[in-house]
Amino acid sequence: MERMVVVGGDAAGMSAASQARRLRGPGELEIVAFERSPFASYSACGIPYWVGGDVAERDSLIARTPEEHRERGIDLRMRHEVTEIDVAAQRVRSRDLVAGTETWTGFDKLVIATGARPVRPRLPGIDAPGVHGVQTLDDGQALLDALGRTAGRRAVVVGAGYIGVEMAEALLKRGFDVTVVNRGEQPMATLDPDMGLLVHEAMDALGITTVDDADVTGIPTGEDGRVRAVSTAEGEYPADVVVLGIGVEPETTLAGAAGLPLGVYGGLLTDRAMRVRGHENVWAGGDCVEVHDLVSGRERHVALGTHANKHGQVIGANVGGGYATFPGVVGTAVSKVCDLEIARTGLREKDAREVGLRFVTVTVESTSRAGYYPDAAPMTVKMLAELRTGRLLGVQIVGREGAAKRVDVAAVALTAGMTVEQMTALDLGYAPPFSPVWDPVLVAARKATAAVAKAG
């Protein structure tokens, strides 16, 4: 009987294990999974909404408990950390974090799903009490406990990406005065600066202070050792609690030490079947891998649960005796800060320039519903199209209710390689409560088509 060993018990790892188990029964394939934390198969993306009170219970974020996995014939070993991968001997060394013992486990098929680690710069005071990350459920619980104990009501969020703006909203809902310190030109660096400015203005209107172009130089502490401020070259921002939302990078320490191939972003390199390049019996998926960008043609690191679950499904199908592939991504992501919805897919202007593409950009103002219909909300859509061909390159949307999920239309068009002219003929749903007669994305496509024609 073959043995499949999974390193990492969250989205990619347990999706792979579950899919392989569906295809091959316990008598055909033994599955052993190692997870160093107390939790498996949970939604890290939901942590800001749990902290903010939108999700009442921590356990609501858990998709499947360890006991449920075990009932399905998966030997999931919690609080076990894999400390070494021996590819040549086809075995992994694990440490029981409770008992302190170490064990070697052999494998026929290995799945690496070690996820990502938060970026944590080496700054004075970064490890002081009162400084929190939000990578795991343990992190979320520690932050919630701290918010309940904190006498002051001043919070500073370091970073203004997805996690940063979501945590700013969560802290605002908890009654804190929130300052976001951001090293970028505008919040949400995944948008072009002109679209990020809309996010900045909305955050200001909510009472969130956003400080851009600011590099954090340290986190000063008081006499009790607890955090008291966040320092930049321009000054200090008082803080009773600090949340780090700087971003993540692939957790590939084990894979690198084992000699497995890593890309420019430090993520594992795989083929379309999610098999690690050059290794027949080793697969990898989730936040620890680099993926192919279908628009730019380059590899990139995208840490999203949607991709991780798809990677796991592909790996499980291949280990289970079937065949599946993961073709790549177009870079779709959505978020919100209070009632402002933020979405993007494809390339920013910066990305297009980096890969040598010539392009035109258009920006349109529209509404989420017919203008005469009650509660029609404003929406801004920015679209990039390739200059010579008119191929859609990217879309960014900032607006109120009904704005963010419109990006899915653009994501499908990007995946299909459509031109902006082809998009103008899309048969999208229309009724006044849902859209103007010309959907905002189609208005942008019409304008982009004209811009491409005008540019010759």
C-alpha angles and dihedrals in degrees: 000000000000123000124218114199119198121197107203128032104216134088104319097033099048093039087056092047093047094047092047089050091053090055099039124035127225090265091059104036131027112207122200119179128187124205121175097200129068091249136065135184099015136142110252087179088067096057096093090052091049090050090048093051099247088113109047102198133043092219090061086075093057111095097187131003124228088250091056091051091050091050086058092056101265117132097219111183110198123202089023116128121199106224102177140022117205103193096179094052092037096232141112130213116224134186123214100225092202101045096028093227126136128218138181116225122191124220140195092191123027126197118192113201102154095146125206135307124223118256105249112177119211099254131151108267096013091129096043121126109270095040112110141183123201103211101116140027088256088056091050092049092048091051093048091049090049093049089055092052098041112107096195124066102215117114129180121197115201109211132027103220124111096298092041096055093040091052091046088058092046093052091046089055089051090059100258128141100239130209120181116204111201129181092202130087091253137358117280102036088195085076128064111264094253090058092041087057088064089056090048092052092049092050090050090052090054091054096256112137110222119195112193131191088029124137114201110233099181149333109244119212134206130238089277090058094247124128115272104168149352116243130211131170088265098051149291129300113205114236138181090181131018125201121196115218100159098129138255140270131204115282098224102139092120094043093049092049088051091056096248117153118268130191133225092279092050095254127131116265117229139171123244091277087059090247113145107253113263095010119097098195102035123089131178135191145161128039093342094069137071117233135206116260108220093202103046097028091228135111118258141171115246117173106201132136091225091063093041092056092047091049089052092051091051093047093047092050092051095044089045092059100264130100130245137152139203107218098191144264140279095208103254118173137157134192141155143213108208105307096345113101120206126193140167141171134175124006133346119217089262092052093049092051092049092058093044099251122152112217149162126229131207132183125199134186116217142141136257092237137017106303093241094050117099117265095014103169129207120256133186120206124189120191133189122202131181110257101226102034104026089232113162110251105174149339132208124189130188121176148101132284113350096017107102103054091052085079088075090074089057092045091057091047091051092049090051092047093237125172121233089247091057089050092059089069096052112131099229124174117267137189126133095253091057109032147351113263086263108046112229092244091053091047088055091047091052091049092047090050089054091047092052091049092047091051089053 
